[in-house]
Amino acid sequence: MIIVLLFALMFLLMALGLPIALSIGLPAIGLIVTPGIFPDAVTLAALGQTVVQQLFSGVDSFDLLAVPLFMIAGSIMEVGGISRRLIDFCNSLVGWAPGGLAAAIVASMIIAGISGSAAADTAAIGGVVIPAMIRQGYPPAFAAAVVAAGGSIGIIIPPSIPMVIFGFMTNISISQLFAGGMLVGILLGLSFLVVAVWISWRNGYGEREPFSWNKVLLTGKAAFWSMGAPIVVLGGILTGIVTVTEAAALAVFYALLVGTVINRELAWKELPGLIMRSQVAAGGILFIIAMAKIFGWLLAMQQGAHLLDVFVNSLSLPPVGLLLLVMGLLLVVGCVMETTAALLLLVPVLALLTPQMQIDPVQFGVLVVVNLAIGMLTPPVGICLFVACGIADVSLGKISRAVMPLVIVSLIDLLIAALWPPLTMWLPTLFYR
């Protein structure tokens, strides 16, 4: 009964428009201090102390330092000229094809190796690409949809902030999660690219530029140091030279070096404001994590995991059936809930089902993140859609219709990743086992 009331209050507060962190934390705190929930011998002072301890323990982790660091790196990348140079280089390579400028997806795949945030990647790419696509004759809704799809890859190709959170919550190697997401992210990027090119060719969108080796060399030279960022960050993680948090600090240093010294597009006086904006966003994520810790603690005290186990056993589903059911649940939740909140609420419970699903925890972690990445492309709360809408100045309804072919192909890729484990497990096995 307490669990039902807890979730009911949470969804009610969300429906009333309260911030996600408060919608998660306030019902849990309120129920914890309500007389009769815990034995009378437990004093109100002791319960209050428990709440404070859970809040601090929720964010007291060296791994979580990667979250604000990757967000700083993404912000520096956006204003330091790194994104624009990568886009110019990718356009020189594929601008000759139908929908060539839509191959900003390629740039999204590269930039995904720096920031770890889908919203940041969408903003970084969209601010440059969407106006250019519209000038070349692409419908604004299509341009926004393509950029939003490319941005969603930002949390699949490592580094990935949601993977950092998943690894922190489940004690699974974050480096292995990063390796597991690499091939899935590349598959999604290539799928989006094929669909974007096919739609552009079929409808005659855009202008085709003649291929020029000279342009490739010029843009490649300009983007040389920008392309080094994901190589340095991912290379350090996959080879084990640095930890994920150390790699995040390395990403900040590299982006700062390129933006200020090499590209000379980032002024030192801009840094305080840039850091402030990125850390306000990071603080919001960490506050949600802290509140979710209280929520999860109350669920554990009320035997939430046991009740879920009883329910799953009553379904008598085969492992594949249970896996597909969980994937379906995650897709629905991803449509209506912010990614970090969905991770924090569902992962502690669903991760317990990996033995019944007969799936490796690393593969499950990658599948969870892919599910929630697809949720970023679907209304009503798809963050990538909202960022792209704002840049392209189109309605949510128009971009939602334009993005549907990309969502459909992403669901096919998700099914492949779920039913063919080598796609997610080959690289982790190669590097870490």
Stockholm file with secondary structure:
# STOCKHOLM 1.0

chainA/1-433         MIIVLLFALMFLLMALGLPIALSIGLPAIGLIVTPGIFPDAVTLAALGQTVVQQLFSGVDSFDLLAVPLFMIAGSIMEVGGISRRLIDFCNSLVGWAPGGLAAAIVASMIIAGISGSAAADTAAIGGVVIPAMIRQGYPPAFAAAVVAAGGSIGIIIPPSIPMVIFGFMTNISISQLFAGGMLVGILLGLSFLVVAVWISWRNGYGEREPFSWNKVLLTGKAAFWSMGAPIVVLGGILTGIVTVTEAAALAVFYALLVGTVINRELAWKELPGLIMRSQVAAGGILFIIAMAKIFGWLLAMQQGAHLLDVFVNSLSLPPVGLLLLVMGLLLVVGCVMETTAALLLLVPVLALLTPQMQIDPVQFGVLVVVNLAIGMLTPPVGICLFVACGIADVSLGKISRAVMPLVIVSLIDLLIAALWPPLTMWLPTLFYR
#=GR chainA/1-433 SS CHHHHHHHHHHHHHHTTCCHHHHHHHHHHHHHTSTTSSCTTSCHHHHHHHHHHHHHHHHCCSGGGHHHHHHHHHHHHHHTTHHHHHHHHHHHHHTTSTTGGGGHHHHHHHHTTTCCCHHHHHHHHHHHHHHHHHHTTCCHHHHHHHHHHHHHGGGTSSSCHHHHHHHHHHTCCHHHHHHHHHHHHHHHHHHHHHHHHHHHHHHTCSCCCCCCHHHHHHHHHHTHHHHHHHHHHHHHHHTTSSCHHHHHHHHHHHHHHIIIIISCCSCGGGHHHHHHHHHHHHHHHHHHHHHHHHHHHHHHHTTHHHHHHHHHHHHTCCHHHHHHHHHHHHHHHHHHSCHHHHHHHHHHHHGGGHHHHTCCHHHHHHHHHHHHHHHTTSTTTCHHHHHHHHHHTCCHHHHHHHHHHHHHHHHHHHHHHHHCTHHHHHHHHHHHC
#=GC SS_cons         CHHHHHHHHHHHHHHTTCCHHHHHHHHHHHHHTSTTSSCTTSCHHHHHHHHHHHHHHHHCCSGGGHHHHHHHHHHHHHHTTHHHHHHHHHHHHHTTSTTGGGGHHHHHHHHTTTCCCHHHHHHHHHHHHHHHHHHTTCCHHHHHHHHHHHHHGGGTSSSCHHHHHHHHHHTCCHHHHHHHHHHHHHHHHHHHHHHHHHHHHHHTCSCCCCCCHHHHHHHHHHTHHHHHHHHHHHHHHHTTSSCHHHHHHHHHHHHHHIIIIISCCSCGGGHHHHHHHHHHHHHHHHHHHHHHHHHHHHHHHTTHHHHHHHHHHHHTCCHHHHHHHHHHHHHHHHHHSCHHHHHHHHHHHHGGGHHHHTCCHHHHHHHHHHHHHHHTTSTTTCHHHHHHHHHHTCCHHHHHHHHHHHHHHHHHHHHHHHHCTHHHHHHHHHHHC
//
